[in-house]
Amino acid sequence: MVASTRQVPSQALTLGALTLSAAGSSVEEALHTALVGLTRAEKLQTLEVVLEAAVEADEQVSTIVHHAWGLIVEERLWEAKYADANSLMALVQHHEALRRLIAQGDQVTRQKLNAANRISTCWGLPIAQALPATHGSIWPQDPGRDLLRALAAVAPLCSHDAAIQRFTTDIEGQIAAGRPARTRTWPPVVGVAMVQAYQAELLHQPAPLPRGPRNANAVVQGTPETPIAMIAATDVALRRA
C-alpha cells in the first residue's frame, strides 16, 4: 500500500492542545482523536512532532526553573517570606516535580558548559566567537544544549569554518523545507542526526585548528560543584548582545 502524500499539519496536535484539552477528556483520548483517519505514516509523523516538542519544552521548563531558583538563592529572596533557607529547602524537597526540575536544570547547565569548553578548546576561540552572529541570522540567539553538544561533537573533526558552513547549510535546508527556524532552542533530533549524518563528510574537511590554551578568554569558567556561579558564567559566555 502506498502511503498518502497529503500533508499533516505540524500544528494540528500541539502540547498546548493536549494540556488544555476539553474538560473530561484525557491526554490519551486527545491523542486518539487527533490520529483518527490518518495513515500509519501520518500517525508516526504527528507523534514525532509531539515527542520533539515535548523534549524541547522539557529543556525550556528546566532552564526556567533553574534560573528562577538561582535568583532566589543568589539574592537570598527567601528572607522575604521564610524564617531561613532550610524552610524553603524543605518546601522544595516536598515537591518532587520541582526538585526534579531544579536538578535537571543544573544538569543542562553543566552539559552546556562542558560543550562550550570543548568547542573553545578545539577551535581556540572564545565561545562567543565560535558561533555566528545571530542578529539577522538564521542561527538561534540563545544556543540550546543540543546545538552546543552537536558542535562539540564535530569540533575535534574539522575546522571551525567547515563546521559552521555545514551546519548553516543544514539549517537553510530545513527552512526551505518549511521547518520554522528556532529562535531560542535547538531541536534535539537535529543535533544527533547531524553528527551521525555528517561525521564522515566532516572527516574529509581540513584539520581542526591547534587546541587553544585553557584560560579565561578561551573557555567558560565554572565547575559542576558551583551551579549558581555557572549560571552567571554560562549566561555571559553564551548570550550575545
Summary of the structure (lengths in Angstrom):
residues: 241
radius of gyration: 21.0
end to end distance: 53.0
largest distance: 67.9
contacts: 652
relative contact order: 0.11
helix: 62%
strand: 0%
